[in-house]
Amino acid sequence: MPRHTLLFLFALVASAAQRGAVDALIVDGLQVGFYSQTCPEAEGAIRNIVNNEIGMDRSIAPGLIRLFFHDCFITGCDASILLDESPVGDVPEKESSANGFTLVGLSTIDTVKSALEAMCPHTVSCADILAFAARDAAVAAGLPSYDVVAGRRDGVRSNMDDLPGNFPVPGHHVPRLTKLFGQRGLSQEDLVLLSGAHSIGGAHCFMFSNRIYGFSEDAEVDPSLDPEYAASLRQVCPPRNPNDDPQLAAKVKFDAQTGEKLDNAYYSELLARRGLLTSDNALIEDPQTRAMVEAFAGDDAMWQQKFAGAMQKVGMLDVLIGEGKGQVRQQCRLVNGQEQQQRPPFPRSRQRRPRWSFPRHHPVADLINGFFRGFH
Ligand code: HEM
């Protein structure tokens, strides 16, 4: 076992000893090479498929990293983000406004799962696939490889109501972000490290249009934005019209310089007042997080190594371990035994419109509008 994996597990054991026996089980249950006996080709197959898909479409790399984070942050790494239906009838996490049509990479996970079911039926969980795929996506985007422990089992429920109040949104500032991350056992440093994932991928205009149009009574544009950058954003993103279809909104890269490379350029962009979301820019406004931003901006190798460690930590959040917990889903979109409903698989919007047409006083529209008002 590589030395840094041993150190990582040692740190987990130490923290488990501090926090109680439940965490110790986590250390016992999850391991590097979990499938070495039951499906030895699994990790390689996942890597090949992910690389192949990213080779065809670069946007899949950020999508997979985001899927993993969104899964683990809410109810732990249980692949609940992938469920199209919840057996008890809840509207699944996938349909929350923080997810919805902005999720990218779902079909890659389906492709991986089909391949693994053909190779080793009922063996590799969707939660583990997400963790491996996120790592492989990060590596494809330039991060040095890191070990991923496995043995997570898949959950059997998913409810979009678990997000409001528990999930970060673009309008949040550091105190709120720190609190939300803290509730999940993640430190303020983890917040700053992991936000560096915004070194790749991008955001739809409606996620930040409050910063470039009608920002406040005194300022049309958020004064914390570099004016040239704000002007370039206004060129790509027209003023919001409540009747606009959010799905047709343009998407802007977080990092205009090296937007396909997972590197520390994100932090230099922040310091140059070119952070796209309020929550990105917030990291330079708080003195504590600003010091971290400055340190990460100055040392790519250090940031990459610590980012990998933070991703490993995310992958340990509230995992289901052992035969008695959860299940290994046969399809990532459905709990085992659950009939595929008559509805087409998510995202449904491409086949038939609807949930995402956002009538003006629809609760989902209100939630999205909450982003613009910068609270929630
Ligand atoms: C700190 C609080 C965070 C907030 C408020 C936030 C919010 C957002 C938003 C609004 C988008 C744009 C989605 C879209 O318009 O399609 C986005 C994209 C993204 N986020 Fe975050 N995020 C946060 C933290 C994270 C973390 C911790 C990770 C991963 C470790 C992450 C990974 C990503 C990636 C890779 C994208 C680009 C996705 C794509 O282009 O498809 N984010 N985030």
Residues whose N, C-alpha, C, O or C-beta is under 5 A from the ligand:
A	BS01	HEM	S59 P62 G63 I65 R66 F69 T102 V104 P168 V169 P170 L194 S195 A197 I200 G201 G202 A203 H204 M207 S279
